Amino acid sequence: MKDERDHPEDGASAEPDSTAAAKQPGRRGAAGLSRRSLLRRAGSVAAVVGLAGGAGRTAGAVQRGALPDAYLEPEGFAAPPLERVRMAFVGVGLQGGAHVRNFLRIPGVDVVAICDIDAPRAAEVAGWVIADGRQEPVLYTQGEEDWRRLLEEQDGIDLVFNATPWRWHVPVCVEAMRAGRHTAVEVPAAYTIDGCWQLVETAESTLRHCIMMENCCYGRSEMMVLRMARAGLFGELLHAEGAYIHDLRAIKFSDANEGLWRLEHSKTRNGNLYPTHGLGPVANCLGINRGDQFDFLVSMSSVQRGLSKYARERFGDEDPRALQPYALGDMNTSLIRTVRGRTLVVQHDTTSPRPYSRIHLVQGTEGLFTGYPDRIFLEDRAEGGHGDWQDVEPLRSEWEHPLWRRAGDDASGAGHGGMDYLEDLRLIECLRAGQALEMDVYDAAALSVITEVSEISVAERSRPVEIPDFTRGRWRQRRPTGSFA
């Protein structure tokens, strides 16, 4: 699937736009206002926020029902073990296809079905499965909703892997869980508050996993820093920073792959559209959903210049792409405060000529780490407690994460420096062992909801907006598990 179309909001169709969501009764904004009232107050919110909607549920306005017993364990929900994991893939473009290659290398996996609107691409990926000596997967290529037929016909599937355009993340996952399948979805898991609640409520009611495949949580440096933080190397953690700073101008204006849909979000939305890569690893260090929780957010965006300038210079001043208004500010900065009083800075910039960075800063009372490039400062190793950044390389042998020690060689050559392989490996290992997943539906929702919460704040002159607590207070008892413990 490589495009997006509008569908009515019914819990099993594409993520709601502002018009459809405004018609839903009883949905309250962060200040206790109805969605329609909030839009009326903001005036231009609908035009600015567009696809994501103007406002939605927040923790203060909505407390859902009690968690099912299966979700009350401190480690999280664990499903019965699977001897083998029979998988179906919905969306096998660049990222989805890379995951197929990873899973073919992981023991105990069968690739049963492949769905994509690009029939030649689906056949190409199926060819990889056949070349590996496996049974030919069933193909579903009859349009953008052929995944529904897949769910109806493939009774034996255990896990549906969803690597579609953002608009289809929620509907595919919701319907797959309702059909009795576990789900894994690319990032962000959802881009509206309502979409996040749909994922949480469906996972709870069906007792099925819904994991967002945030690969950056499995990066080599990220896992090393997590281990350092867990051991108290930085002292008490007080602050963290993350970002997605990635020049995507050429991709957004491409007529292939993400270029077929990603630019549309830049036309109508303004906020942090892609927070999870930078936020996920540092949220792990701070124990978000497991000992602490996001409380509220303040967000602001710069003016938009990058896309318009790029379009004029590449296509000419009179080209429709140059004349098109774009809502997304070049740099969005969001400030988050947690319930325990820690702070986070999260940035998003995909339209400026800048080197790639996720920042990856974790700061405590006794030192800090920051990435791009990797540097560390530990007070007890600095002369007089002051000095310059210290070289982190001598510490790697001591603090290398056990997962990287065990499987780092196997991950070599896989996507994004090996992190993609490791997240896939741990997913299958947990499913086969009947263990709680290291990242669960509450993590998917907490990280993804920052998108619409930031958009609300930007549209409301950077007012503070409460962040929903999808665990309904269970973050106080929950604890990390597996590789993140």
C-alpha positions in Angstrom: 0.0 0.0 0.0 1.5 3.2 -1.1 -1.3 5.8 -1.1 -3.9 7.1 1.2 -7.6 7.8 0.6 -10.3 9.3 2.9 -12.7 6.9 4.5 -15.4 7.4 7.2 -14.2 6.9 10.8 -15.6 3.6 12.0 -12.8 2.2 14.1 -11.6 0.0 11.2 -10.9 2.6 8.5 -8.2 5.2 8.0 -7.3 7.6 10.8 -9.9 10.3 11.3 -9.6 13.8 9.9 -10.7 16.8 11.8 -14.2 16.9 10.2 -15.1 13.3 10.9 -13.7 13.5 14.4 -15.6 16.7 15.2 -18.8 14.8 14.7 -18.1 12.3 17.4 -20.1 13.2 20.6 -18.6 13.4 24.0 -14.9 13.8 23.0 -13.4 16.5 25.1 -10.3 18.6 24.6 -7.5 19.2 27.1 -9.3 22.2 28.7 -12.6 20.3 28.9 -14.0 21.8 25.7 -15.7 19.8 23.0 -13.7 19.3 19.9 -16.0 21.5 17.9 -15.8 24.3 20.5 -12.0 24.1 20.6 -11.8 24.4 16.9 -14.2 27.3 16.9 -12.0 29.1 19.6 -8.8 28.3 17.7 -10.3 29.7 14.4 -7.6 28.4 12.1 -6.9 25.1 13.9 -8.7 22.9 11.3 -6.7 24.5 8.5 -3.4 24.2 10.4 -3.9 20.7 11.8 -5.7 19.1 8.9 -5.3 15.4 8.8 -4.6 15.0 12.5 -7.6 16.8 13.8 -7.8 19.7 16.2 -8.0 18.2 19.7 -9.0 15.0 21.4 -9.0 13.0 24.6 -6.5 13.7 27.3 -5.8 11.9 30.6 -7.6 14.6 32.6 -10.7 14.4 30.5 -11.0 10.7 29.9 -10.3 7.8 32.2 -11.3 4.6 30.4 -12.4 1.4 32.1 -10.2 -0.8 34.3 -7.5 -2.8 32.6 -8.1 -6.5 32.0 -6.5 -8.9 34.5 -4.1 -10.0 31.9 -2.7 -6.5 31.7 -2.2 -6.0 35.4 1.0 -7.9 35.7 4.0 -5.5 36.4 5.9 -7.0 33.4 2.8 -6.4 31.1 0.6 -8.7 29.1 2.0 -12.1 28.0 0.2 -14.3 25.5 0.5 -18.1 25.3 3.8 -19.2 23.7 3.9 -20.0 20.0 5.9 -22.9 18.6 6.3 -21.1 15.3 5.1 -17.6 14.4 3.1 -17.5 11.2 3.3 -14.0 9.7 1.5 -11.9 7.2 2.9 -8.7 5.9 0.7 -5.7 4.9 2.9 -3.3 3.0 6.2 -4.6 1.7 7.8 -1.4 0.3 11.3 -0.4 1.3 10.9 -0.8 5.1 8.4 -3.6 5.0 10.6 -5.5 2.6 13.6 -5.1 4.8 11.7 -6.6 7.7 10.8 -9.6 5.5 14.5 -10.3 4.9 15.2 -10.0 8.7 12.4 -12.5 9.6 13.6 -15.0 7.1 16.9 -15.1 9.1 15.2 -15.6 12.5 14.3 -19.2 13.6 10.7 -20.2 14.1 9.1 -17.8 11.5 6.9 -18.7 8.5 5.9 -16.0 6.0 2.4 -17.1 5.0 0.9 -14.1 3.2 1.9 -10.8 1.6 -0.4 -7.8 0.8 0.6 -4.7 -1.2 -1.1 -2.6 -3.9 2.1 -2.9 -5.9 1.7 -6.4 -7.4 5.2 -6.6 -8.9 6.7 -5.6 -5.6 4.7 -8.2 -3.7 5.8 -10.9 -6.2 9.4 -9.8 -5.8 9.3 -10.1 -2.0 7.5 -13.4 -2.3 10.4 -14.5 -4.5 12.8 -14.0 -1.6 10.7 -16.4 0.5 10.7 -19.0 -2.2 14.4 -18.6 -2.8 15.0 -19.3 0.9 13.4 -22.8 0.4 10.1 -22.0 1.9 6.5 -22.4 0.8 5.3 -19.6 -1.5 3.2 -17.0 0.4 -0.3 -16.2 -0.7 -0.4 -12.7 -2.4 -3.1 -10.1 -1.8 -2.8 -7.3 -4.4 -6.3 -6.4 -5.4 -6.4 -2.8 -4.1 -5.7 -0.8 -1.0 -8.1 -2.7 1.2 -7.3 -6.3 0.2 -5.8 -6.8 3.6 -9.4 -7.3 4.8 -9.6 -10.4 2.5 -6.3 -11.6 3.9 -7.6 -11.5 7.4 -10.8 -13.4 6.4 -9.0 -16.1 4.4 -5.8 -16.7 6.4 -7.0 -18.4 9.6 -3.7 -19.6 10.8 -1.8 -16.3 11.0 -0.4 -15.4 14.4 1.2 -12.0 13.6 0.3 -9.3 11.1 3.2 -6.9 10.4 1.9 -3.5 9.2 4.3 -1.3 7.2 1.8 0.8 5.3 1.5 4.6 5.0 0.6 6.2 8.3 -3.1 6.5 7.5 -3.5 2.7 7.5 -1.6 1.9 10.7 -4.6 2.0 13.1 -7.3 0.4 10.9 -5.1 -2.6 9.8 -4.0 -3.2 13.4 -7.5 -2.8 14.9 -9.0 -5.3 12.4 -6.2 -7.7 12.8 -6.5 -7.8 16.6 -10.3 -8.2 16.2 -9.6 -11.2 14.0 -7.4 -12.7 16.7 -4.0 -11.8 15.5 -1.1 -10.1 17.2 0.1 -7.0 15.4 3.4 -5.1 14.8 3.3 -1.7 13.2 5.8 0.7 11.9 6.1 4.2 13.4 4.2 6.2 14.4 1.6 3.6 15.5 -1.1 6.4 15.2 -1.2 10.1 14.7 -4.3 11.1 16.5 -5.3 10.8 20.1 -8.4 8.8 19.1 -6.2 6.4 17.1 -4.0 5.8 20.1 -7.0 4.9 22.2 -8.4 2.6 19.6 -5.1 0.6 19.6 -5.0 0.4 23.4 -8.7 -0.5 23.8 -8.6 -3.1 21.1 -5.4 -4.8 22.4 -7.0 -5.0 25.9 -10.4 -6.2 24.7 -9.0 -8.9 22.4 -6.0 -9.9 24.6 -3.6 -9.4 21.6 -0.3 -7.8 21.3 0.1 -4.5 19.5 3.8 -3.4 19.3 5.2 -0.4 17.6 8.5 -1.3 15.9 10.6 1.6 17.2 13.9 0.4 16.0 15.9 3.2 17.6 15.3 1.7 21.0 17.6 -1.2 19.8 20.4 0.9 18.5 23.9 0.0 19.8 24.6 3.3 21.6 21.0 3.6 22.7 21.1 0.2 24.5 24.5 0.9 26.0 23.2 4.2 27.4 20.1 2.5 28.7 22.3 0.0 30.6 24.4 2.9 32.0 21.2 4.7 33.1 19.8 1.6 34.7 23.1 1.1 36.7 23.0 4.7 37.9 26.1 5.9 36.0 24.5 9.3 35.4 23.1 9.6 38.9 19.4 10.6 39.2 18.1 11.3 35.8 16.6 14.8 35.4 16.5 15.6 31.7 16.6 14.1 28.2 16.5 15.3 24.6 15.6 13.5 21.4 14.9 14.5 17.8 14.2 13.5 14.3 16.3 15.9 12.2 16.5 14.4 8.8 16.4 16.2 5.4 13.5 14.5 3.6 12.9 17.2 1.0 13.9 15.0 -1.9 11.8 12.1 -0.5 8.8 14.2 0.0 8.8 15.5 -3.5 9.5 12.1 -5.0 6.9 10.2 -7.1 7.8 6.9 -5.5 7.6 5.2 -2.1 7.1 7.7 0.7 6.8 10.5 -1.7 3.4 9.2 -2.7 1.9 10.1 0.6 4.3 11.8 3.1 4.1 15.3 1.6 0.4 15.5 2.2 0.9 15.6 5.9 3.2 18.6 5.5 0.5 20.5 3.6 -2.1 20.4 6.4 -0.4 19.6 9.8 1.9 21.6 12.0 3.7 20.0 15.0 6.0 17.1 15.7 4.8 14.6 13.0 7.5 11.9 13.8 8.5 12.0 17.5 9.2 8.3 18.2 12.7 7.8 16.9 14.2 10.5 19.2 11.8 10.0 22.0 11.6 6.3 22.4 15.2 5.6 23.6 15.3 8.4 26.1 11.8 7.6 27.4 13.1 4.1 28.1 15.9 5.6 30.2 13.4 7.8 32.1 11.1 4.8 32.8 8.1 6.3 31.0 5.1 3.9 31.5 7.3 2.1 34.1 7.9 4.3 37.0 7.2 7.7 35.5 4.7 9.2 33.0 4.4 12.1 30.6 2.4 14.8 32.2 2.0 17.7 29.8 3.6 19.3 26.7 4.2 22.7 25.3 5.1 22.9 21.6 5.9 25.6 19.0 6.9 25.6 15.4 9.0 28.0 13.3 7.7 29.4 10.1 7.7 27.2 7.0 10.4 28.0 4.4 12.2 24.8 3.5 9.7 23.0 1.3 8.7 26.1 -0.6 12.3 27.1 -1.3 13.2 23.6 -2.4 10.2 23.4 -4.7 11.0 26.8 -6.3 14.6 26.0 -6.9 13.9 22.5 -8.3 10.7 23.0 -10.2 10.4 26.7 -10.9 8.5 29.6 -9.3 5.2 28.8 -11.1 5.2 25.1 -10.5 2.2 23.9 -8.4 4.5 22.4 -5.9 6.2 25.8 -5.4 2.8 27.6 -5.1 1.4 25.1 -2.7 1.0 26.4 0.9 2.7 24.1 3.4 1.5 24.1 7.1 4.4 22.3 8.7 6.9 24.6 10.3 10.6 23.8 9.5 11.5 23.2 13.1 9.2 22.1 15.8 10.3 22.0 19.4 8.2 20.4 22.1 8.9 20.5 25.9 7.5 17.7 28.0 7.3 17.5 31.8 6.8 14.2 33.5 4.8 13.4 36.6 8.0 13.0 38.6 9.2 16.4 37.4 11.8 15.5 34.8 11.9 17.3 31.5 12.4 16.4 27.8 13.0 18.3 24.7 11.8 16.7 21.4 12.5 18.3 18.0 11.3 17.6 14.5 12.9 19.0 11.3 12.6 17.2 7.9 12.8 20.2 5.6 16.1 21.9 6.3 19.6 21.2 4.9 21.0 19.7 8.1 23.0 16.6 8.9 21.0 13.7 10.4 20.6 13.7 14.2 18.4 12.2 16.9 20.3 14.1 19.6 20.0 11.3 22.1 20.8 13.2 25.3 20.4 11.7 28.8 21.3 13.9 31.7 21.5 13.2 35.5 23.0 14.6 38.7 26.4 12.9 38.0 26.9 13.2 34.3 25.3 12.9 30.9 25.6 11.3 27.4 24.8 12.8 24.1 25.0 11.5 20.6 25.9 12.8 17.1 28.7 12.3 17.7 28.6 10.1 20.8 30.1 11.9 23.9 30.0 11.4 27.6 30.7 13.5 30.7 31.0 11.8 34.1 31.7 14.1 37.0 33.8 11.5 39.0 36.1 11.0 36.0 36.7 14.7 35.4 39.5 16.6 37.1 38.0 18.8 39.7 34.5 17.8 38.5 34.9 20.0 35.4 36.4 19.6 32.0 35.7 18.7 28.4 33.6 15.9 26.9 35.1 12.4 27.5 35.7 9.7 24.9 32.9 7.1 25.2 34.8 4.4 23.3 36.8 3.1 26.2 33.6 2.5 28.0 31.9 0.4 25.3 33.6 -2.9 26.2 32.4 -2.5 29.8 28.9 -1.3 29.0 28.0 -3.0 25.7 24.5 -4.3 26.1 24.2 -8.1 26.4 21.8 -8.2 23.4 24.4 -6.7 21.2 27.1 -9.0 22.6 24.8 -12.0 21.8 23.4 -11.0 18.5 25.3 -8.1 17.2 27.2 -10.2 14.6 23.9 -11.6 13.3 22.5 -8.1 13.0 25.5 -7.0 10.9 24.3 -5.8 7.5 20.7 -5.4 8.5 18.8 -2.1 8.2 19.8 1.0 10.2 23.0 -0.4 11.6 21.5 -3.7 12.8 18.8 -2.3 15.1 16.0 -3.4 12.8 17.1 -7.0 13.0 17.4 -6.9 16.8 13.9 -5.5 17.3 12.5 -8.2 15.0 14.6 -10.9 16.8 13.3 -9.9 20.2 9.7 -9.8 19.0 9.9 -13.4 17.8 11.8 -14.6 20.8 9.2 -13.1 23.2 6.2 -14.5 21.2 7.7 -18.0 21.1 8.6 -18.0 24.8 5.2 -16.6 25.9 6.8 -13.6 27.5 5.7 -10.0 27.7 7.0 -7.9 24.9 9.7 -5.3 25.7 7.6 -2.6 24.0 3.8 -2.9 24.2 0.7 -1.1 23.2 1.0 1.5 26.0 4.4 2.5 24.7 3.1 2.7 21.2 0.3 5.0 22.3 2.5 7.2 24.7 5.1 7.9 22.1 2.8 8.3 19.1 0.2 10.6 20.8 2.9 13.3 21.0 2.0 14.0 17.3 -1.5 15.4 17.9 -0.8 16.8 21.4 2.0 18.9 19.8 -0.3 20.0 17.0 -3.0 21.1 19.5 -0.4 23.1 21.5 1.1 24.8 18.3 -2.4 25.7 17.1 -3.3 27.2 20.6 -0.3 29.5 20.8 1.9 26.9 22.6 -0.4 26.4 25.5 0.3 23.5 27.8 -1.7 20.4 26.8 -2.1 17.3 29.0 -0.8 14.0 27.7 -3.1 11.0 28.1 -2.1 8.3 30.5 -3.0 5.2 28.5 -2.0 3.0 31.5 -4.6 4.7 33.7 -2.1 4.9 36.6 -0.6 1.4 36.2 2.8 3.1 35.3 3.5 3.2 39.0 3.5 -0.7 39.2 4.8 -1.6 35.7 8.4 -2.4 35.3 10.7 -3.0 32.3 11.2 -6.5 31.0 13.5 -8.5 28.8 16.4 -6.6 27.2 15.1 -3.3 28.6 15.2 -4.6 32.2 
